[in-house]
Amino acid sequence: MPGLLRGVARVGAATAVSNRVSRRQANRWAQQGTLPAQGLGRVPAAAPPATPAAAAVDPIEQLTKLGELRDKGLLTDAEFEAQKAKLLA
């Protein structure tokens, strides 16, 4: 039983650290005016060149993703509204 409790404590601590790092990174992206790539925790060293297919992203899908980021606390309401305005402009 003590081993199980230690394991649970480790998982809890790892989750807390991961969440804190994610929030910090989201704040940095928000300050830069950019959104993270698909793999929220991974940012490529060099972004690939934009393709015409990337420009044809469904705005509803993007709004859904922005809403999820806001619901997770990674975006503030103001950041969400700013990104939403960019998508709908």
C-alpha positions as MATLAB code, in Angstrom:
seq = 'MPGLLRGVARVGAATAVSNRVSRRQANRWAQQGTLPAQGLGRVPAAAPPATPAAAAVDPIEQLTKLGELRDKGLLTDAEFEAQKAKLLA';
ca = [
       0.000    0.000    0.000;
       2.749    2.573    0.751;
       4.217    1.919   -2.701;
       0.864    2.669   -4.294;
       0.570    5.930   -2.369;
       4.063    6.950   -3.436;
       3.166    6.213   -7.033;
      -0.024    8.247   -6.798;
       1.919   11.140   -5.253;
       4.461   11.028   -8.093;
       1.743   11.058  -10.728;
       0.025   13.975   -8.995;
       3.256   15.955   -8.798;
       4.102   15.224  -12.429;
       0.634   16.321  -13.519;
       0.892   19.555  -11.545;
       4.290   20.365  -13.068;
       3.068   19.515  -16.568;
       0.003   21.739  -16.169;
       2.118   24.603  -14.855;
       4.528   24.327  -17.801;
       1.610   24.217  -20.249;
       0.088   27.358  -18.734;
       3.418   29.209  -18.895;
       3.940   28.218  -22.511;
       0.391   29.232  -23.439;
       1.008   32.625  -21.828;
       4.174   33.050  -23.892;
       2.323   32.147  -27.084;
      -0.450   34.562  -26.173;
       2.068   37.365  -25.616;
       3.619   36.620  -28.994;
       0.185   36.508  -30.624;
       0.599   32.942  -31.846;
      -1.174   29.706  -31.075;
       0.568   26.375  -30.481;
       0.915   23.713  -33.130;
      -1.262   20.574  -33.035;
       0.788   18.849  -30.304;
       0.154   21.478  -27.593;
       3.324   20.570  -25.710;
       5.633   20.391  -28.704;
       6.830   23.305  -30.779;
       8.932   22.494  -33.828;
      12.389   24.101  -33.960;
      11.662   25.493  -37.416;
       8.118   25.792  -38.683;
       7.539   24.246  -42.103;
       6.635   26.642  -44.910;
       2.955   27.484  -45.150;
       1.020   25.540  -47.746;
      -2.239   26.486  -49.449;
      -3.948   23.637  -47.572;
      -2.943   25.213  -44.245;
      -4.726   28.443  -45.213;
      -7.974   26.553  -45.881;
      -8.474   25.505  -42.244;
     -12.102   25.357  -41.177;
     -12.859   28.370  -38.932;
     -15.425   26.366  -36.959;
     -12.753   23.785  -36.154;
     -10.349   26.541  -35.116;
     -12.996   28.183  -32.908;
     -13.678   24.820  -31.289;
      -9.980   24.368  -30.520;
      -9.748   27.905  -29.150;
     -12.773   27.216  -26.949;
     -11.127   24.068  -25.619;
      -7.938   26.004  -24.813;
     -10.009   28.645  -23.012;
     -11.950   25.988  -21.092;
      -8.671   24.395  -19.983;
      -7.460   27.768  -18.719;
      -4.735   28.090  -21.341;
      -6.353   31.192  -22.881;
      -8.062   34.072  -21.140;
     -11.450   35.293  -22.340;
      -9.766   38.362  -23.856;
      -7.226   36.206  -25.734;
     -10.026   33.966  -26.950;
     -12.024   36.960  -28.213;
      -8.965   38.407  -29.982;
      -8.216   35.122  -31.761;
     -11.899   34.682  -32.610;
     -11.974   38.158  -34.159;
      -8.920   37.287  -36.278;
     -10.558   34.096  -37.513;
     -13.850   35.755  -38.364;
     -12.281   38.834  -40.025;
];
